[in-house]
Amino acid sequence: MSSDLAPEGPLKGTVGKIRGDGVHVGIAAARFNGRITQLLLEGALERLQTAGADPANITVAWAPGAFELPLLAQTLADGGADAVICLGAVIRGDTAHFDFVAGECAAGIQRAALDADIPVIFGVLTTDTVEQALARCGGEHGHKGKEAVEAALEMVDVLRQLARGTEAAPEDSAAGPRLYKA
């Protein structure tokens, strides 16, 4: 992932690397606006491959729409994924439906990450038009499916690094916050 405001020079501290070897990834994809989601998924799978992920360690599951993604993400996380990537598109229409779906989808995905203690990445486009969504699927605004993979893999790596550097990691969640499995 990059930004126009990226820091100059190397970062100090623990920084994750984008590598897919040994990482189990769940992808929760929304069928609504499926043409957009399919493009995001194709880019995500391509980026997982170039990062060295084993295709046998990738699970793709489809939800009816973006509103249902958080439950699917939670289920993938509970099933042993090291990271879950949520992909879809919510495109503004003539009613307030967009606001409810986009906001609740984002909040639910964040909750799934916090409840599961693994990265659950928001790769759901929220745009005003189909054209804006397509521009984010390999067009002039990059490829948000690929960027979601990079965020997921970087987070898995940084969390593993931090877990290895912690001396008194609790054995289970009853002992305190669960640290990421190394």
Summary of the structure (lengths in Angstrom):
residues: 182
radius of gyration: 16.6
end to end distance: 23.6
largest distance: 54.4
contacts: 579
relative contact order: 0.19
helix: 45%
strand: 19%
